[in-house]
Amino acid sequence: MCLILSYFQHLVDIFTDLWPISVTPILTRLVEKIIVQKYVIPALPVDTISDQFAYRPTGSTTAALLSLTHIVAQKLET
């Protein structure tokens, strides 16, 4: 019985040393994404954001690198 109580006391000591996780950055990113999708992107002309990769379904580092490679290859051919 003492072993079990000692184990649970050890767990309580571990949990009291932990810091709480802030939810504010997550909520801020969600609100920012909603505002960008609903208000900013529709207000911009399509040709203005054609080379941007943030907040796009195909927007990734790989897509940006492929686009850059394609543009450099086109410039080197001419």
N, C-alpha and C positions, 0 to 999 in steps of 0.2 A: 504494500500500500504506500509506503514511504517513497519507494522508487517511482511509482506513478505520479505522486504529488510533486516529487522533485522534477520529473520530466515536464509536467504542466507548468510549474513555476519557471523553468528554463524557457519554455515557449512564450510565456507572458513577458519575461524579460526581453526576449528577442523582439516581440511585437511592439513593445513600448519604445524601443530604440529606433524604429522605422519612422521616416518622414512621410507625411501625406503627399499624394500626387496631386498636382494642380490640374484642374480641368480647364482652366481659362485658355491656355494656348490651343487646345483642341477646339473649343467653342469659337475662338477667334478665327481659326483657319476655316471652319465650316461656314461662318458668316461671311468671311471674305470670298470664299468660293461661290456662295449663293449670289452675292452682290455682283461679282464679276460675270457670272453666267447670265444673270437676269438683266443687268443694266449696262455694263461696260462693253461686253462683246457685241451686243446688238447695235450699240451706238457707233462702233468703229467700222470703217469701210473694210471690205474683205481683203483688199490688196495691202492694207496697212498691217494686218496681223498674219499674213500668209507665211512669214518666216519665223513666227513665234511658236514655241512648243509647250508653254505652260497652259494648264487647264484645257487641254485638248485630249480627246480620246486616244489619239496616236502620238501624243506629246510625251516623248521619253528622251533620255540621253542618246539611246541608240538611233532614234529617228532624227535627232539633231545632227549626230555625226554622219549619218547617211546623206542627209541633205547637204551638209558642208562638203563631203567628199564628192557628191554629184556636181555641185557648183564649181569646185576647184577643177574637176576633170573637164567640165565644159569650158572654163576659162583657158585651160592649158591646150585644148584642141584648137582654139582660134588664134 
